Amino acid sequence: MGAMAELELPEIETLRRDLERDIVGRKVKAVDAKSLKSMPGFRTKKAFADPLIGAKVLAVERCTTTILLQLNNEMVLAIDLGASGRLERCASRKAMASDIDLVVTFTQGGDLRVADTDGSNLIRLMSTEEFEASLLPEDEQALDLLSHPMSWIDFGRFVLRRTEPLKALLMDSTAFVGIGAIYSDEILFDAGLRYDRKANELTTQEVRRLYRSVVGILHDAIKYRGTSLEKRPFLDLTGNPGEFGDHLAVYGKAGELSPRSRVPISKATFKGKPVFFCTTQV
């Protein structure tokens, strides 16, 4: 299946929701930054840790695919897990994995640990004001149909202004938040649309199908707590794998029978990467 796919929106949202239930209201007791390589702007571990110690978590939010811990001292801890990072909630006494980058220990309830498996994590600590100033204007932000639902009509206006192939559009992080190799293939199969169809050539009926499929696939993937595959593992906060892999229709299934047509699923190369689809997609 080629290079490792990145974590996508359903995995990040699964982690965010679990953190929201688990750490809101907890106070930080200690912070251990194992390395500063993923924490730009800090020259010492103490400079990173000091603003966090004693702070209470007020909310856990998400901006695109970055998890935000809003603190009661008007600071934000922003965690971007990169291609394949990991979050763990565990007892402080649990043995430390070698790839742990940051440990936040709460006064009650053990640790939140951030693992950086491939050096692509980005962890930022900034004031709420700095964070808000860093955001793009609302009309320039990518579509996030989980946190900012929109009508299919507005969705259609957006899609029909674009000229690129649907696979490229869905995977464009400036157009859609957190849709990558896995979910773009699943969305297009569900909508019955080929990966190389031009966005501005869709009929009204096809736009509606695409809209329903984007919303439906993302929600279903979250319901099953994300996708964990051998080449792109995903574990939730307590170390359990996401189960949506059992419900994938086409991704990674070249040669298996399509659930729609009962003919083998096809595999092609699109922009240098594999794409999986059914011959019923038009």
BASEGU-986412 format. One record per residue: residue in one letter; x, y, z of N, C-alpha, C, O in turn. Coordinates in steps of 0.02 Angstrom, whole numbers, padded with zeros to 5 digits, always signed. Atoms other than C-alpha are relative to their C-alpha. Layout:
<kevexs>
aXYZXYZXYZXYZ
...
</kevexs>
This chain:
<kevexs>
m+00041-00061+00000+00000+00000+00000+00043+00063+00000+00017+00119+00008
g-00042-00059+00007+00150+00114-00016+00017+00031+00066+00018-00002+00118
a-00021-00036-00060+00202+00247+00108-00056+00002+00052-00115-00004+00036
m+00048-00001-00055+00119+00258+00278-00048+00060-00007-00026+00117-00017
a+00049-00053+00001-00043+00357+00275+00002+00037+00067+00022+00009+00118
e-00001-00039-00062-00061+00496+00403-00065-00010+00038-00116-00032+00011
l+00062-00002-00039-00185+00506+00545-00046+00051-00032-00025+00104-00055
e+00049-00044+00031-00345+00585+00480-00049+00025+00052-00043+00009+00111
l+00045-00034-00045-00487+00683+00556-00036-00047+00049-00040-00030+00109
p+00034+00042-00050-00584+00536+00634+00044-00023+00057+00021-00030+00114
e-00045+00020-00053-00431+00480+00731+00012+00058+00049+00011+00049+00110
i-00013-00059-00042-00393+00656+00795-00062+00017+00042-00056+00033+00101
e+00062-00017-00037-00575+00688+00842-00016-00052+00053-00042-00034+00106
t+00009+00052-00052-00584+00521+00934+00042+00016+00061+00018+00012+00118
l-00044-00018-00056-00435+00574+01040-00025+00062+00036-00025+00065+00097
r+00024-00063-00032-00506+00748+01069-00060-00014+00045-00062+00011+00101
r+00060+00013-00040-00674+00682+01130+00018-00039+00064-00010-00025+00117
d-00021+00038-00059-00590+00558+01247+00036+00045+00051+00024+00040+00111
l-00035-00046-00044-00476+00692+01317-00049+00048+00034-00042+00063+00093
e+00050-00046-00028-00623+00809+01341-00036-00032+00060-00047+00001+00111
r+00034+00035-00055-00710+00679+01448+00046-00013+00060+00025-00016+00117
d-00046+00026-00050-00553+00634+01543+00041+00052+00038+00055+00042+00097
i-00048-00044-00034-00444+00785+01582-00027+00071+00014+00007+00109+00048
v+00027-00067-00015-00556+00940+01586-00011+00005+00076-00041-00039+00107
g+00004-00010-00072-00546+01009+01763+00060-00024+00039+00067-00009+00098
r-00060+00025-00035-00382+00923+01804+00055+00054+00000+00060+00095-00045
k-00054-00049-00009-00233+01023+01867+00067-00033-00014+00078-00091+00005
v-00066+00026+00018-00056+01000+01802+00046+00002+00061+00055+00055+00092
k-00047+00006-00056+00066+00940+01935+00073+00005-00022+00113+00039+00010
a-00069+00000+00024+00224+00912+01834+00001-00008-00076-00046-00035-00105
v-00009+00005+00072+00288+00922+01655+00071-00023-00014+00119+00006+00012
d-00066+00025+00018+00431+00823+01582+00006-00001-00076-00021-00046-00109
a-00013-00002+00072+00485+00874+01407+00063-00041-00013+00118-00020+00005
k-00057+00045+00010+00596+00729+01354+00050+00030-00050+00110+00017-00046
s-00042-00031+00051+00662+00829+01206-00036+00063-00023-00097+00066-00021
l+00031-00062+00024+00633+01003+01136-00005+00002-00076-00023+00053-00104
k-00001-00001+00073+00644+00949+00954-00068+00013-00031-00072+00040-00086
s+00067-00012+00027+00456+00956+00931-00033+00061+00032-00093+00074+00021
m+00027-00058-00036+00435+01113+01038+00039+00063-00019+00080+00087+00021
p-00040-00058+00024+00503+01260+00936-00012+00061+00044-00066+00072+00071
g+00006-00063-00037+00538+01424+01023+00020-00004+00072+00022+00046+00107
f-00021+00009-00070+00593+01351+01189+00072-00024+00003+00090-00074-00027
r-00071+00017-00005+00777+01347+01234+00014-00050+00056+00063-00086+00054
t-00010+00047-00056+00757+01250+01396-00066-00035+00016-00120-00010+00002
k+00059+00038-00020+00638+01117+01460-00038+00036+00055-00100+00032+00057
k+00032-00037-00055+00603+01224+01613-00044+00056-00027-00099+00069-00002
a+00039-00055+00029+00545+01370+01505-00066-00025-00029-00116+00010-00028
f+00061+00029+00026+00418+01254+01423-00046-00023+00057-00106-00013+00054
a+00039+00031-00054+00362+01170+01585-00032+00050+00048-00089+00041+00069
d+00023-00045-00054+00344+01318+01703-00070+00030-00010-00108+00031+00037
p+00067-00028+00008+00189+01399+01624-00056-00052+00007-00114-00034+00019
l+00051+00053-00003+00099+01231+01627-00013-00023+00072-00069-00041+00089
i+00006+00027-00068+00131+01182+01808-00048+00043+00041-00040+00104+00046
g+00052-00034-00039-00019+01226+01918-00060+00022-00040-00110+00043-00012
a+00056-00020+00042-00131+01265+01769-00053-00055-00002-00038-00114+00005
k+00056+00047+00004-00303+01184+01754-00026-00001-00072-00029+00051-00105
v+00027+00007+00067-00374+01116+01591-00074+00021+00000-00115-00009+00035
l+00068-00025+00004-00532+01214+01549-00040-00034-00056-00100-00045-00049
a+00034+00030+00058-00573+01134+01380+00051-00035-00044+00110-00019-00043
v-00041+00033+00051-00507+01017+01247-00035+00011-00067-00090-00014-00077
e+00030-00018+00064-00540+01083+01072+00044-00024-00057+00096-00055-00046
r-00038+00021+00059-00479+01053+00896-00002+00056-00051-00054+00085-00065
c-00004-00047+00055-00418+01171+00761+00033-00038-00057+00092-00056-00052
t-00019+00045+00054-00402+01076+00597+00018-00068+00032-00026-00099+00063
t-00017+00065-00030-00305+00920+00653+00047+00010+00060+00083-00036+00079
t-00039-00014-00060-00220+01003+00803-00045-00002+00061-00098+00030+00061
i+00038+00004-00063-00283+00961+00978+00023+00057+00045+00083+00068+00055
l-00014-00059-00041-00295+01113+01092-00022-00011+00072-00080-00027+00084
l+00017+00000-00071-00289+01110+01282-00003+00072+00022+00048+00106+00027
q+00010-00068-00024-00363+01274+01342+00010+00000+00076-00023-00038+00111
l-00017-00001-00071-00291+01318+01513-00027+00062+00035-00044+00111+00002
n+00031-00055-00037-00354+01432+01651+00047+00059+00012+00029+00107+00045
n-00046-00056-00006-00199+01543+01641+00008+00037-00067+00058+00071-00080
e+00002-00033+00066-00245+01605+01466+00056-00024-00046+00082+00013-00087
m-00049+00033+00044-00123+01484+01385-00034-00057-00037-00085-00083-00015
v+00025+00056+00041-00153+01353+01250+00058-00047-00013+00112-00026-00036
l-00049+00051+00019-00057+01190+01232-00028-00033-00063-00079-00067-00061
a+00023+00025+00065-00072+01141+01048+00042-00060-00019+00104-00055-00023
i-00035+00063+00015-00028+00961+01002-00019-00023-00070-00076-00040-00083
d+00008+00026+00067-00006+00911+00820+00039-00065-00004+00100-00066+00003
l-00031+00066-00003+00029+00724+00808+00035-00019-00064+00059-00076-00071
g-00038+00014+00061+00107+00736+00635-00027-00060-00037-00088-00072-00039
a+00021+00056+00042+00104+00581+00527-00027-00058+00041-00075-00090+00021
s+00019+00061-00036+00088+00449+00662+00014+00004+00075+00031-00046+00106
g-00011-00007-00071+00105+00520+00837-00054-00036+00041-00102-00063+00013
r+00045+00039-00044+00014+00446+00987-00010+00037+00066+00037+00068+00091
l+00014-00025-00067-00070+00504+01147-00017-00059+00046-00050-00106+00025
e+00014+00053-00049-00077+00396+01304-00024+00032+00065+00003+00082+00087
r+00021-00017-00069-00174+00415+01467+00015-00062+00041-00010-00117+00026
c-00020+00059-00039-00098+00302+01598+00023+00021+00070+00034+00080+00083
a-00027-00012-00066-00041+00286+01777+00073+00023-00005+00109+00000-00049
s-00069-00026+00002+00121+00379+01814+00052-00055+00010+00109-00049-00013
r-00048+00054-00013+00201+00216+01870+00011-00045-00060+00057-00086-00060
k-00008+00042+00059+00180+00135+01699+00067+00013-00033+00089+00071-00037
a-00065-00007+00034+00345+00102+01609-00006+00047-00059-00057+00047-00094
m+00001-00051+00051+00390+00240+01487+00025-00029-00066+00080-00056-00070
a-00021+00022+00066+00396+00196+01301+00058+00045-00024+00063+00103-00003
s-00060-00036+00021+00555+00250+01212-00015+00061-00044+00026+00106-00050
d+00016-00055+00045+00465+00367+01092-00041+00056+00032-00065+00100-00003
i+00037-00052-00035+00379+00473+01225+00039+00066-00002+00098+00069+00015
d-00031-00066+00010+00414+00657+01191-00016+00048+00057+00024+00090+00076
l+00025-00046-00051+00313+00743+01327-00044-00038+00049-00085-00079+00029
v+00042+00029-00052+00236+00691+01493-00030+00057+00041+00006+00098+00069
v+00035-00048-00043+00105+00798+01580-00034-00041+00055-00077-00083+00041
t+00028+00037-00057+00064+00732+01754-00050+00044+00037-00035+00102+00053
f+00052-00038-00035-00097+00787+01839+00002-00015+00075+00028-00067+00096
t+00000+00010-00072-00123+00807+02026-00041-00062+00018-00027-00095+00068
q+00038+00062-00007-00252+00667+02010-00010-00029-00070-00023+00008-00117
g+00016+00032+00064-00271+00541+01870+00059-00015-00044+00049-00028-00104
g-00057+00024+00039-00094+00502+01814+00023+00046-00054+00020+00107-00048
d-00035-00037+00053-00010+00555+01652-00041+00007-00064-00084-00034-00079
l+00014-00004+00071-00048+00618+01479+00068-00002-00034+00109+00042-00022
r-00065+00007+00033+00097+00559+01370-00009+00009-00076-00056-00016-00106
v+00001-00013+00072+00135+00617+01193+00060-00037-00030+00117-00024-00011
a-00054+00037+00033+00235+00498+01082+00012+00028-00069-00035+00044-00105
d-00019-00023+00066+00329+00555+00929+00037-00057-00035+00096-00068-00023
t-00028+00062+00028+00358+00400+00823+00047+00013-00058+00090-00029-00073
d-00041-00011+00060+00440+00482+00672+00028+00070-00005+00052+00091-00058
g-00028-00067+00000+00494+00657+00721-00043+00053-00032-00018+00108-00046
s+00043-00050+00034+00344+00745+00643-00049+00035+00047-00090+00075+00025
n+00043-00035-00047+00256+00801+00803+00017+00075+00003+00074+00095-00011
l-00010-00071-00013+00234+00987+00836-00040+00018+00062-00102+00012+00062
i+00034-00018-00062+00194+01045+01013+00016+00073+00015+00074+00093+00021
r-00009-00072-00011+00166+01230+01044-00036+00021+00064-00091-00003+00079
l+00031-00030-00059+00129+01326+01204+00001+00075-00011+00054+00106-00020
m+00005-00071+00015+00065+01502+01178-00059+00030+00037-00102-00006+00063
s+00057-00033-00030-00054+01631+01246-00061-00009-00045-00055-00020-00105
t+00062+00005+00039-00236+01621+01193-00001+00054-00054-00024+00042-00110
e-00001-00056+00048-00211+01790+01109+00046-00016-00059+00027-00003-00117
e-00046+00020+00055-00061+01727+01009-00032-00052-00045-00026-00048-00106
f+00031+00053+00040-00157+01573+00955-00054+00028-00045-00055+00012-00105
e+00054-00028+00040-00309+01670+00897+00027+00043-00057-00002+00045-00111
a-00030-00042+00052-00197+01790+00800+00030-00042-00056+00040-00018-00112
s-00031+00043+00050-00120+01641+00709-00050-00032-00048-00031-00061-00099
l+00051+00033+00040-00286+01582+00636-00012+00037-00066-00007+00099-00069
l+00019-00030+00064-00333+01611+00454-00069+00033+00008-00109+00013+00050
p+00068-00028+00000-00484+01723+00421-00050-00056-00016-00034-00103-00052
e+00049+00054+00006-00643+01619+00426-00014-00020-00072-00023-00079-00087
d+00016+00016+00070-00675+01632+00239+00058-00032-00038+00051-00051-00096
e-00058+00033+00031-00501+01561+00203+00014-00069+00031+00060-00104+00010
q-00012+00064-00035-00515+01410+00318-00027-00058-00040-00077-00052-00076
a+00024+00061+00032-00532+01233+00252-00066-00023+00030-00081-00006+00088
l+00064+00023-00024-00702+01149+00268+00010-00055+00052+00047-00103+00041
d-00001+00049-00054-00724+01053+00431-00073-00014+00017-00103+00021+00059
l+00071+00012-00006-00897+00977+00422-00019-00032+00067-00078-00041+00081
l+00014+00023-00068-00881+00904+00597-00011+00059+00048-00060+00061+00084
s+00006-00055-00048-00851+01065+00692-00038+00060-00028-00063+00101+00010
h+00037-00055+00030-00932+01184+00566-00046-00029-00054-00032-00023-00114
p+00047+00028+00050-01080+01095+00482-00025+00054-00048-00032+00113-00030
m+00027-00047+00049-01145+01175+00324-00052-00036-00042-00056-00098-00042
s+00051+00029+00042-01288+01147+00203+00032-00031-00062+00087-00012-00082
w-00027+00029+00061-01265+01040+00049+00004+00051-00056+00044+00045-00102
i-00001-00052+00051-01303+01194-00055+00064+00041+00004+00096+00054-00047
d-00063-00038-00009-01157+01293+00019+00060-00045-00017+00108-00022-00047
f-00052+00048+00017-01050+01137+00004+00007-00005-00076+00063-00005-00103
g+00000+00005+00072-01099+01124-00179+00031+00061-00033+00069+00054-00082
r-00030-00061+00028-01053+01305-00214+00077-00004+00005+00113+00015-00041
f-00072+00007-00011-00881+01270-00141+00031-00049-00049+00081-00034-00081
v-00028+00053+00042-00852+01109-00238-00001+00020-00074+00047+00009-00110
l+00008-00015+00071-00916+01173-00405+00044+00058-00024+00050+00069-00084
r-00049-00051+00018-00793+01319-00400+00069-00030-00013+00113+00004-00039
r-00066+00032+00006-00649+01194-00400+00005-00040-00064-00044-00068-00088
t-00009+00034+00064-00574+01117-00557+00041-00064+00006+00049-00100-00043
e-00045+00058-00006-00461+00981-00486-00040-00065+00006-00099-00064+00020
p+00033+00065-00010-00500+00793-00481-00022-00008+00073+00008+00020+00118
l+00031+00005-00066-00607+00742-00332+00048-00027+00053+00049-00003+00109
k-00048+00027-00049-00470+00638-00248+00048+00054+00024+00061+00060+00084
a-00046-00054-00018-00351+00786-00253-00035+00053+00042-00005+00079+00089
l+00037-00050-00038-00485+00905-00190-00011-00022+00072+00000+00016+00118
l+00014+00024-00067-00533+00797-00042+00063-00001+00043+00060+00012+00103
m-00063+00006-00038-00350+00774+00008+00038+00066+00006+00091+00068+00037
d-00032-00066-00005-00307+00959-00009-00016+00029+00068-00073+00046+00082
s+00012-00023-00069-00284+01018+00170-00021+00073+00003-00044+00096+00056
t+00026-00069+00001-00325+01197+00117-00074+00001-00020-00107+00052-00015
a+00070+00005+00020-00495+01135+00054-00041-00038+00051-00095-00015+00070
f+00035+00041-00049-00546+00998+00178+00047-00018+00057+00106-00032+00046
v-00040+00018-00059-00485+00963+00354+00004-00075+00009-00048-00108+00015
g-00011+00068-00025-00410+00793+00390-00027-00057-00042-00040-00111-00015
i+00019+00055+00045-00465+00691+00238+00061-00020-00040+00087+00020-00080
g-00061+00023+00032-00319+00588+00177-00013-00060-00045-00067-00068-00073
a+00003+00056+00047-00284+00430+00079-00057-00048+00015-00092-00070-00031
i+00051+00050-00019-00402+00316+00176-00071+00025-00013-00109-00004-00051
y+00069-00022+00001-00559+00419+00195-00021+00031-00067-00080+00030-00084
s+00019-00025+00066-00551+00501+00023-00024-00058-00044-00073-00051-00080
d+00022+00057+00039-00561+00329-00058-00069-00026+00023-00111-00043-00018
e+00063+00024-00027-00703+00277+00058-00058+00047-00017-00113+00024-00034
i+00051-00050+00016-00800+00438+00029-00020-00006-00073-00080-00006-00090
l+00015+00003+00071-00786+00425-00160-00036-00065-00019-00079-00065-00062
f+00037+00062+00012-00840+00242-00159-00072+00007+00023-00118-00011-00013
d+00067-00008-00027-00989+00284-00049-00043+00045-00045-00103+00034-00052
a+00036-00047+00043-01036+00427-00166-00007-00025-00071-00045+00004-00110
g+00003+00027+00068-01011+00320-00323+00036+00043-00051+00018+00043-00110
l-00035-00046+00045-00888+00445-00397+00073-00021-00008+00105-00041+00041
r-00069+00017+00013-00720+00411-00479+00048+00052+00029+00031+00111+00035
y-00051-00044-00029-00561+00484-00405+00022+00055-00048+00044+00108-00026
d-00026-00049+00048-00518+00576-00567-00054+00043-00032-00040+00080-00079
r+00052-00046+00024-00686+00661-00597+00017+00072+00021+00039+00083+00077
k-00012-00070-00016-00666+00850-00605-00057+00027+00043-00116+00015+00029
a+00050-00023-00048-00755+00936-00461-00053+00044-00033-00113+00038-00016
n+00048-00047+00030-00836+01070-00570-00045-00032-00052-00087+00002-00082
e+00042+00035+00050-00914+00938-00684-00056-00042+00033-00093-00076-00003
l+00051+00040-00034-01026+00859-00551-00070+00027-00013-00080+00088-00019
t+00070-00020+00003-01214+00861-00571-00024+00018+00070+00009+00003+00119
t+00029-00017-00065-01325+00926-00432-00009-00063+00043+00006-00063+00102
q+00010+00062-00036-01369+00748-00384+00067-00028+00026+00070-00053+00082
e-00065+00025-00021-01185+00700-00377+00030+00042+00057+00062+00015+00102
v-00023-00043-00055-01143+00850-00267-00034-00020+00065-00002-00024+00117
r+00036+00021-00061-01279+00795-00145+00027-00066+00026+00034-00076+00086
r-00028+00065-00022-01210+00618-00143+00068+00009+00033+00083-00022+00084
l-00066-00012-00028-01034+00681-00112-00006+00031+00070+00030+00012+00116
y+00011-00032-00065-01095+00792+00030-00021-00051+00053+00007-00053+00108
r+00024+00051-00047-01189+00649+00113+00056-00049+00018+00061-00071+00075
s-00053+00048-00013-01039+00535+00095+00056+00029+00043+00082-00006+00087
v-00051-00031-00042-00913+00658+00169-00024-00001+00073+00012-00023+00117
v+00027-00003-00069-01025+00684+00322-00008-00070+00028+00013-00083+00085
g+00015+00067-00025-01077+00502+00336+00062-00041+00016+00065-00073+00068
i-00060+00040-00011-00905+00421+00318+00038+00026+00061+00062-00013+00102
l-00036-00028-00058-00824+00541+00443-00035-00019+00065-00002-00039+00113
h+00036+00017-00061-00961+00511+00571+00004-00075+00015+00011-00094+00073
d-00006+00072-00011-00957+00322+00546+00069-00019+00026+00075-00061+00071
a-00068+00015-00022-00769+00319+00565+00011+00020+00073+00047-00015+00110
i-00005-00021-00070-00782+00414+00729-00039-00048+00045-00017-00065+00100
k+00040+00048-00039-00919+00297+00789+00039-00063+00015+00034-00091+00070
y-00042+00060-00010-00797+00152+00766+00070+00018+00025+00115-00024+00025
r-00060-00023-00034-00658+00255+00846+00063-00003-00044+00117-00024-00022
g-00057-00006+00044-00548+00279+00694+00021-00064-00034-00008-00117-00022
t-00024+00057+00039-00452+00164+00579+00071-00018+00021+00115+00025+00022
s-00067+00024-00016-00304+00059+00632+00017-00055-00050-00017-00106-00053
l-00022+00048+00049-00211-00034+00495+00072-00019+00016+00108+00017+00050
e-00068+00022-00014-00050-00133+00499+00052+00052-00020+00101+00064+00016
k-00048-00049+00023+00040+00000+00398-00014+00070+00026+00026+00115+00016
r+00013-00064-00032-00044+00143+00489-00041-00012+00063-00101-00001+00065
p+00036+00016-00062-00085+00092+00667-00027+00063+00033+00002+00117+00029
f+00028-00054-00040-00197+00200+00774-00027-00029+00065-00068-00075+00064
l+00023+00021-00066-00223+00177+00961-00033+00059+00034-00009+00115+00030
d+00032-00054-00037-00344+00276+01067+00039+00014+00065+00093-00013+00075
l-00036-00021-00061-00297+00354+01235+00020-00058+00045+00072-00055+00078
t-00013+00057-00045-00304+00187+01326+00033-00058-00036+00039-00113-00008
g-00038+00051+00035-00211+00089+01192-00041-00049-00041-00015-00100-00063
n+00043+00044+00040-00359+00011+01100+00001+00023-00073-00003+00083-00086
p-00002-00019+00070-00352+00006+00909-00069+00022-00025-00120-00004-00003
g+00063-00019+00032-00484+00095+00805-00027-00058-00041+00011-00099-00067
e+00031+00059+00030-00609-00026+00729-00032+00013-00068-00063-00031-00096
f+00031-00013+00065-00664+00061+00568+00034-00038-00057+00006-00045-00111
g-00033+00041+00051-00536-00042+00473-00042-00060-00020-00038-00083-00077
d+00044+00056+00015-00662-00185+00485-00057+00019-00046-00092-00024-00073
h+00057-00024+00040-00788-00077+00390+00022+00035-00064-00020+00063-00100
l-00024-00030+00062-00677-00012+00249-00028-00038-00060-00030-00099-00061
a+00029+00031+00060-00757-00044+00079+00052-00013-00054+00052-00066-00086
v-00047+00007+00056-00611-00016-00041+00073+00011+00019+00117-00019-00012
y-00070-00019-00013-00455+00057+00039+00043-00061+00019+00027-00098+00065
g-00045+00056-00014-00313-00069+00034-00026-00068-00020+00003-00119-00001
k+00034+00063+00014-00428-00203-00038+00002-00020-00074-00043-00054-00098
a-00006+00017+00070-00368-00219-00218-00005-00076-00011+00028-00115+00023
g+00009+00071+00015-00425-00385-00291-00056-00034+00038-00081-00086+00017
e+00057+00027-00038-00558-00417-00158-00064+00021-00035-00065+00069-00073
l+00064-00015+00034-00740-00416-00213-00031+00063+00029-00036+00071+00089
s+00033-00062-00021-00825-00247-00208-00066-00016+00034-00103-00058+00009
p+00065+00012-00032-00971-00242-00086-00059+00025-00042-00116+00009-00027
r+00054-00026+00041-01070-00151-00220-00011-00042-00063-00068-00057-00080
s+00008+00032+00065-01035-00244-00383+00020-00073-00001+00004-00110-00048
r-00026+00068-00004-00954-00408-00327+00051-00015-00055+00062-00073-00072
v-00057+00009+00044-00815-00380-00453+00061+00025+00038+00054+00065+00085
p-00059-00019-00039-00634-00357-00395+00009+00076+00004-00002+00112-00044
i-00016-00070-00011-00587-00188-00321+00064+00016-00039+00112-00022-00039
s-00057-00021+00041-00467-00094-00434+00048+00043+00040+00030+00075+00090
k-00051-00043-00030-00305-00007-00387+00035+00037-00058+00054+00006-00107
a-00035-00041+00050-00228+00136-00487+00051+00044+00036+00053+00046+00097
t-00047-00048-00028-00090+00262-00461-00025+00070-00019-00037+00085-00077
f+00024-00069+00010-00145+00443-00440+00048+00048+00035+00056+00045+00096
k-00050-00046-00027-00016+00580-00416+00053-00037+00040+00075-00015+00093
g-00054+00038-00029+00112+00447-00374-00019-00044+00059+00024-00077+00088
k+00021+00039-00058+00007+00362-00239-00059-00045-00020-00095-00030-00067
p+00053+00046+00018-00114+00215-00241-00069+00028+00016-00078+00066+00064
v+00070-00017-00012-00301+00242-00254-00041-00064-00014-00028-00100-00061
f+00041+00061+00004-00432+00105-00229-00072+00019-00017-00100+00066+00012
f+00067-00019+00023-00601+00106-00316-00035-00060-00031-00005-00112-00044
c+00043+00051+00030-00744+00005-00388-00020+00023-00070-00027+00083-00082
t+00018-00018+00069-00791-00001-00572-00070+00032-00005-00087+00059-00058
t+00066-00032+00000-00966+00061-00523+00006+00076+00010-00041+00112-00003
q-00010-00072-00010-00892+00232-00481+00009+00034-00068+00047+00010-00110
v+00000-00033+00066-00919+00354-00625+00021+00073+00005+00024+00108-00046
</kevexs>
